Amino acid sequence: MENTTIHIFGFKSTQIISLENNFMLKSEELTTLQPLIDAIWDLKSPEVTEQKEYNVIHIFNVASIRWQSNSKVLVDVNTDSLKDLIDNLVAEMITLKPAPKIKEPIPIPTATETPTETVTETVTETVTEKATTPVKKK
């Protein structure tokens, strides 16, 4: 999917960011994720001898893919060969999109609730009186 960024984090979460979406899911919930991870790993150069572990895998606009371990980038490719796998992941994530959280409304004081106003007026008057009272020198 164009204009979509996906971050697959090593701490077992996957995030999708686009104009319409910005949320995270547990990676274990995504059935289309492991085939994509395997396909990305298969794109590594033959010189890469490290273990198949990652700190984060970034996918930018479908074609730019970066597999990053704790110490270095192991896969950095620009390809659209994984477009179908990426589209499948995006579609699955959107179907599992969490419902928006509804924030509780902040109560607005009514006209009958005046204790705060009374206290404020009293404090203001007291401070004003003390500020205008001349100080006697000894």
C-alpha positions in Angstrom: 0.0 0.0 0.0 1.4 3.3 -1.0 2.3 6.0 1.5 2.4 3.4 4.3 5.1 2.8 6.8 5.4 -0.4 8.8 7.7 -1.0 11.8 8.1 -4.6 12.9 9.7 -4.3 16.3 11.8 -7.0 18.0 9.8 -6.5 21.2 6.9 -8.3 19.4 4.8 -5.3 18.2 4.0 -4.2 14.7 3.0 -0.6 13.9 1.4 0.8 10.8 1.4 4.5 9.9 -0.4 6.1 7.0 -2.8 9.0 6.5 -5.7 6.9 7.7 -4.0 4.7 10.3 -1.5 4.9 13.1 -1.7 2.0 15.6 0.2 -0.9 16.9 -0.7 -4.6 17.3 1.0 -7.6 18.9 3.0 -9.3 16.3 1.7 -12.7 17.4 -1.8 -11.8 16.3 -0.7 -11.3 12.7 -0.8 -14.5 10.6 0.7 -12.8 7.5 3.7 -11.4 9.3 6.1 -14.3 9.5 5.9 -15.1 5.7 6.9 -11.5 5.1 9.7 -11.6 7.6 11.1 -14.8 6.0 10.9 -13.2 2.5 12.7 -10.1 3.7 15.5 -12.2 5.2 15.8 -14.1 2.0 16.8 -10.8 0.3 19.9 -10.4 2.4 23.3 -10.5 0.7 25.4 -13.7 0.9 27.9 -11.8 3.0 25.5 -11.5 5.9 26.3 -14.3 8.4 24.5 -13.0 11.5 21.6 -14.7 13.1 18.0 -14.1 11.8 17.3 -11.6 14.6 16.1 -8.0 14.4 15.7 -5.0 16.6 13.3 -3.5 14.0 12.3 -4.0 10.4 11.2 -0.8 8.6 9.1 -0.9 5.5 8.6 2.5 3.8 6.1 2.9 1.0 6.2 -0.8 0.1 9.5 -0.7 -1.7 12.1 0.4 0.8 12.9 -2.3 3.4 15.5 -2.1 6.1 16.3 -5.0 8.5 18.2 -3.7 11.5 19.8 -5.8 14.2 21.0 -4.3 17.5 24.4 -3.4 15.9 23.9 -2.8 12.2 21.7 -3.0 9.2 21.6 -6.5 7.8 19.2 -6.0 4.9 18.7 -2.7 3.0 16.8 -3.1 -0.3 14.5 -1.2 -2.6 12.2 -3.7 -4.2 8.6 -4.1 -5.0 8.9 -7.9 -5.2 7.2 -8.2 -1.7 4.3 -5.9 -2.5 1.7 -8.7 -2.3 3.0 -9.9 1.1 3.1 -6.3 2.4 -0.4 -5.6 1.1 -1.6 -8.8 2.8 -0.1 -7.6 6.1 -1.6 -4.1 5.8 -5.1 -5.6 5.0 -4.9 -7.9 8.0 -3.7 -5.1 10.3 -6.6 -2.9 9.2 -9.1 -5.6 9.9 -7.7 -6.0 13.4 -7.5 -2.2 14.0 -8.4 -1.4 17.6 -11.5 0.6 18.3 -10.7 4.2 19.1 -10.5 5.0 22.8 -13.2 7.3 24.0 -12.0 9.9 26.4 -14.2 10.7 29.4 -15.6 14.2 29.2 -14.2 16.7 31.7 -17.0 17.9 33.9 -17.9 21.6 33.5 -18.9 23.3 36.8 -22.5 24.6 36.9 -23.6 28.0 38.0 -24.6 26.6 41.4 -21.0 25.4 42.1 -19.4 28.5 43.6 -17.0 27.4 46.4 -14.0 27.8 44.0 -15.1 31.3 43.1 -15.6 32.3 46.7 -12.2 31.0 47.7 -10.6 32.8 44.8 -12.2 36.1 45.7 -11.3 35.8 49.4 -7.7 35.0 48.6 -7.5 37.9 46.1 -8.9 40.4 48.5 -6.6 39.3 51.3 -3.5 39.5 49.1 -4.6 42.9 47.8 -5.2 44.3 51.3 -1.7 43.2 52.5 0.0 44.5 49.4 -1.5 48.0 49.9 -0.9 48.2 53.6 2.2 50.4 54.3 5.0 48.7 56.2 6.2 50.5 59.3 9.9 50.9 59.8 11.4 50.5 63.2 
